Every structure is written in structure tokens, then in C-alpha cells.
Amino acid sequence: MDKKIDIAIDYYYKKGQDILTKVNKKSDITADELIKYGEEMAIIEYKLTALEIAKEN
């Protein structure tokens, strides 16, 4: 089970990095886009936290 959790953690970590890369590459990002990316990052961080807790237990 730990292997599946590690795979999921890696997946969500990469998704978060992809979002950060998109945001950092855009020089003309709109407020709506920034809010959308922020919401996506919040979801990813929530999932990563839950996975880390599951891994500890």
C-alpha cells in the first residue's frame, strides 16, 4: 500500500510543479487565471497532506 501512496504523492507533486511552471512562465496572467491556478494548487496541497498522513499511519 505504501508504494501506491508514494506513486500518488509523486503524481500530485508533479501536477503542482506543472501549475507553478505555467504561472511563472506567463507574463500577462489575469486575475481570473491566478484564482483558478490558486484553487487548483489548494486542492493538490490538500490531497498531498492527506496522502502524507495516510503514509504515516
N, CA, C and O atoms as a DFTB+ gen file, in Angstrom:
228 C
 N C O
     1  1       0.822      -1.200       0.000
     2  2       0.000       0.000       0.000
     3  2       0.867       1.266       0.000
     4  3       0.504       2.266      -0.618
     5  1       1.999       1.221       0.685
     6  2       2.870       2.392       0.735
     7  2       3.374       2.785      -0.650
     8  3       3.548       3.967      -0.943
     9  1       3.605       1.787      -1.498
    10  2       4.088       2.065      -2.853
    11  2       3.050       2.868      -3.643
    12  3       3.403       3.790      -4.378
    13  1       1.776       2.517      -3.489
    14  2       0.713       3.249      -4.183
    15  2       0.610       4.676      -3.662
    16  3       0.376       5.608      -4.431
    17  1       0.784       4.843      -2.363
    18  2       0.743       6.188      -1.779
    19  2       1.912       7.016      -2.303
    20  3       1.743       8.186      -2.645
    21  1       3.096       6.411      -2.365
    22  2       4.261       7.125      -2.890
    23  2       4.059       7.537      -4.345
    24  3       4.446       8.635      -4.746
    25  1       3.458       6.663      -5.122
    26  2       3.179       6.979      -6.528
    27  2       2.193       8.147      -6.619
    28  3       2.371       9.049      -7.438
    29  1       1.163       8.129      -5.786
    30  2       0.177       9.217      -5.781
    31  2       0.817      10.529      -5.334
    32  3       0.524      11.587      -5.892
    33  1       1.685      10.463      -4.335
    34  2       2.380      11.673      -3.873
    35  2       3.229      12.248      -5.004
    36  3       3.205      13.455      -5.247
    37  1       3.969      11.399      -5.686
    38  2       4.784      11.863      -6.811
    39  2       3.925      12.499      -7.901
    40  3       4.294      13.526      -8.471
    41  1       2.782      11.884      -8.184
    42  2       1.873      12.396      -9.211
    43  2       1.380      13.802      -8.852
    44  3       1.454      14.718      -9.671
    45  1       0.880      13.966      -7.632
    46  2       0.344      15.266      -7.250
    47  2       1.430      16.317      -7.087
    48  3       1.193      17.499      -7.335
    49  1       2.619      15.896      -6.671
    50  2       3.730      16.828      -6.585
    51  2       4.062      17.361      -7.980
    52  3       4.285      18.559      -8.160
    53  1       4.090      16.456      -8.966
    54  2       4.375      16.874     -10.346
    55  2       3.282      17.789     -10.882
    56  3       3.572      18.768     -11.570
    57  1       2.022      17.475     -10.569
    58  2       0.920      18.344     -11.011
    59  2       1.089      19.753     -10.431
    60  3       0.873      20.743     -11.130
    61  1       1.466      19.838      -9.181
    62  2       1.698      21.135      -8.547
    63  2       2.841      21.885      -9.200
    64  3       2.752      23.092      -9.427
    65  1       3.913      21.172      -9.502
    66  2       5.051      21.801     -10.174
    67  2       4.669      22.291     -11.566
    68  3       5.128      23.346     -12.003
    69  1       3.835      21.530     -12.257
    70  2       3.363      21.947     -13.588
    71  2       2.579      23.258     -13.513
    72  3       2.745      24.139     -14.356
    73  1       1.730      23.376     -12.500
    74  2       0.949      24.603     -12.336
    75  2       1.873      25.777     -12.036
    76  3       1.717      26.853     -12.612
    77  1       2.831      25.576     -11.139
    78  2       3.777      26.657     -10.813
    79  2       4.571      27.086     -12.041
    80  3       4.830      28.274     -12.233
    81  1       4.950      26.135     -12.859
    82  2       5.685      26.443     -14.084
    83  2       4.822      27.273     -15.029
    84  3       5.296      28.252     -15.606
    85  1       3.560      26.885     -15.189
    86  2       2.649      27.651     -16.054
    87  2       2.518      29.089     -15.567
    88  3       2.599      30.032     -16.354
    89  1       2.313      29.247     -14.258
    90  2       2.122      30.587     -13.696
    91  2       3.385      31.419     -13.864
    92  3       3.309      32.589     -14.240
    93  1       4.530      30.837     -13.594
    94  2       5.786      31.583     -13.668
    95  2       6.177      31.942     -15.095
    96  3       6.886      32.927     -15.299
    97  1       5.737      31.176     -16.088
    98  2       6.068      31.468     -17.483
    99  2       5.210      32.580     -18.065
   100  3       5.615      33.244     -19.019
   101  1       4.016      32.789     -17.490
   102  2       3.100      33.791     -18.042
   103  2       3.456      35.180     -17.521
   104  3       3.563      35.396     -16.313
   105  1       3.633      36.100     -18.432
   106  2       3.912      37.473     -18.018
   107  2       2.637      38.323     -18.023
   108  3       2.616      39.428     -17.481
   109  1       1.588      37.802     -18.634
   110  2       0.337      38.558     -18.731
   111  2      -0.822      37.773     -18.102
   112  3      -1.908      37.695     -18.676
   113  1      -0.583      37.201     -16.935
   114  2      -1.607      36.382     -16.280
   115  2      -2.726      37.283     -15.746
   116  3      -2.469      38.341     -15.172
   117  1      -3.944      36.849     -15.943
   118  2      -5.088      37.624     -15.465
   119  2      -5.433      37.204     -14.043
   120  3      -4.984      36.165     -13.558
   121  1      -6.221      38.013     -13.398
   122  2      -6.648      37.706     -12.033
   123  2      -7.474      36.422     -12.008
   124  3      -7.337      35.608     -11.095
   125  1      -8.327      36.245     -13.012
   126  2      -9.135      35.024     -13.073
   127  2      -8.272      33.777     -13.203
   128  3      -8.535      32.760     -12.563
   129  1      -7.239      33.864     -14.037
   130  2      -6.334      32.720     -14.189
   131  2      -5.586      32.444     -12.887
   132  3      -5.416      31.290     -12.493
   133  1      -5.152      33.486     -12.238
   134  2      -4.421      33.341     -10.981
   135  2      -5.304      32.697      -9.912
   136  3      -4.839      31.850      -9.149
   137  1      -6.557      33.092      -9.857
   138  2      -7.501      32.491      -8.915
   139  2      -7.712      31.021      -9.252
   140  3      -7.711      30.172      -8.360
   141  1      -7.893      30.717     -10.529
   142  2      -8.095      29.327     -10.966
   143  2      -6.900      28.457     -10.586
   144  3      -7.066      27.369     -10.034
   145  1      -5.698      28.943     -10.884
   146  2      -4.499      28.174     -10.541
   147  2      -4.345      28.046      -9.022
   148  3      -3.904      27.008      -8.528
   149  1      -4.698      29.078      -8.297
   150  2      -4.638      29.020      -6.842
   151  2      -5.578      27.975      -6.274
   152  3      -5.227      27.249      -5.343
   153  1      -6.760      27.902      -6.831
   154  2      -7.727      26.888      -6.385
   155  2      -7.216      25.479      -6.688
   156  3      -7.341      24.573      -5.865
   157  1      -6.644      25.309      -7.871
   158  2      -6.091      24.001      -8.233
   159  2      -4.944      23.616      -7.293
   160  3      -4.836      22.461      -6.882
   161  1      -4.093      24.584      -6.957
   162  2      -2.979      24.313      -6.051
   163  2      -3.481      23.963      -4.653
   164  3      -2.910      23.101      -3.986
   165  1      -4.543      24.625      -4.207
   166  2      -5.104      24.325      -2.893
   167  2      -5.603      22.885      -2.840
   168  3      -5.395      22.188      -1.847
   169  1      -6.251      22.446      -3.895
   170  2      -6.751      21.065      -3.957
   171  2      -5.586      20.080      -3.936
   172  3      -5.623      19.075      -3.226
   173  1      -4.564      20.375      -4.712
   174  2      -3.400      19.491      -4.764
   175  2      -2.717      19.432      -3.400
   176  3      -2.348      18.351      -2.942
   177  1      -2.546      20.571      -2.750
   178  2      -1.907      20.590      -1.437
   179  2      -2.736      19.823      -0.406
   180  3      -2.182      19.143       0.457
   181  1      -4.043      19.931      -0.495
   182  2      -4.925      19.183       0.407
   183  2      -4.736      17.680       0.196
   184  3      -4.637      16.922       1.161
   185  1      -4.687      17.255      -1.058
   186  2      -4.509      15.837      -1.367
   187  2      -3.136      15.350      -0.911
   188  3      -3.017      14.248      -0.376
   189  1      -2.102      16.160      -1.120
   190  2      -0.765      15.778      -0.676
   191  2      -0.699      15.627       0.841
   192  3      -0.070      14.701       1.354
   193  1      -1.346      16.535       1.547
   194  2      -1.378      16.450       3.011
   195  2      -2.075      15.172       3.455
   196  3      -1.591      14.474       4.345
   197  1      -3.205      14.866       2.840
   198  2      -3.948      13.655       3.193
   199  2      -3.114      12.405       2.896
   200  3      -3.122      11.455       3.679
   201  1      -2.406      12.403       1.787
   202  2      -1.572      11.256       1.435
   203  2      -0.404      11.092       2.411
   204  3      -0.057       9.971       2.781
   205  1       0.194      12.195       2.821
   206  2       1.289      12.128       3.793
   207  2       0.803      11.573       5.130
   208  3       1.498      10.785       5.771
   209  1      -0.377      11.982       5.539
   210  2      -0.957      11.459       6.785
   211  2      -1.254       9.980       6.642
   212  3      -0.981       9.202       7.556
   213  1      -1.807       9.585       5.514
   214  2      -2.096       8.166       5.279
   215  2      -0.818       7.344       5.286
   216  3      -0.804       6.210       5.764
   217  1       0.236       7.909       4.763
   218  2       1.519       7.202       4.705
   219  2       2.069       6.976       6.118
   220  3       2.659       5.932       6.392
   221  1       1.880       7.938       7.003
   222  2       2.370       7.820       8.377
   223  2       1.609       6.765       9.168
   224  3       2.168       6.118      10.054
   225  1       0.343       6.597       8.846
   226  2      -0.483       5.640       9.602
   227  2      -0.418       4.329       8.993
   228  3      -1.045       3.390       9.483
